[in-house]
Amino acid sequence: MNDIILNLDRYYQREFVSKIMAMYRVVPEGAPIEEYEKLFGEISSALQVHLPVRMLARDLVNAGYPVLRYEIRWTPEQIRYVTHGTDRPLWALRIPTLTDEQLMTARQWLDVIARETDALKDKPRQSARDVLVLTEEREIKWMEDIRWEEMMKLSQAVPGEE
């Protein structure tokens, strides 16, 4: 646990790290190293991506700006050997990378994104919790952010957010 704290101290203020660590589980002494690595990964991704994007969306929506949040839960199977960027063939419509069925999903996704972006010009969404989701089943639909409460609870540790 001390190694996790030491590594977080490299990026964040000590007081912030102390508050965040109090919000997470404690890996028991003697647990496999993978358990510590997993916890560090969870904390890092929350602090570097998941919390900031939600706070930004909240603040932009509250200020009246149009916000379109999305979540891609399905990506082409043949490129899942990497840990991130697997949605790139969808955004870039990488025809040589995609099967015909995957290409159809990619085109649908891009069409819906274009329509929803245009719709924001007339009527911005009222809630930062709204997320356009490409589901594991390749459905595209608006859903409520299932991790909103979990992530926004962490904002209590952010200076000025108390």
Secondary structure, DSSP 8 states (H G I E B T S, - for coil): -HHHHHHHHTTS-HHHHHHHHTTS----TT--HHHHHHHHHHHHHIIIIIHHHHHHHHHHHHTT-----EEE----GGGTTSSS-TTHHHHTT-GGGS-HHHHHHHHHHHHHHHHHHHHHHH---S-TTEEEEE-TTS-EEEEE-TTHHHHHHHGGGSTT--
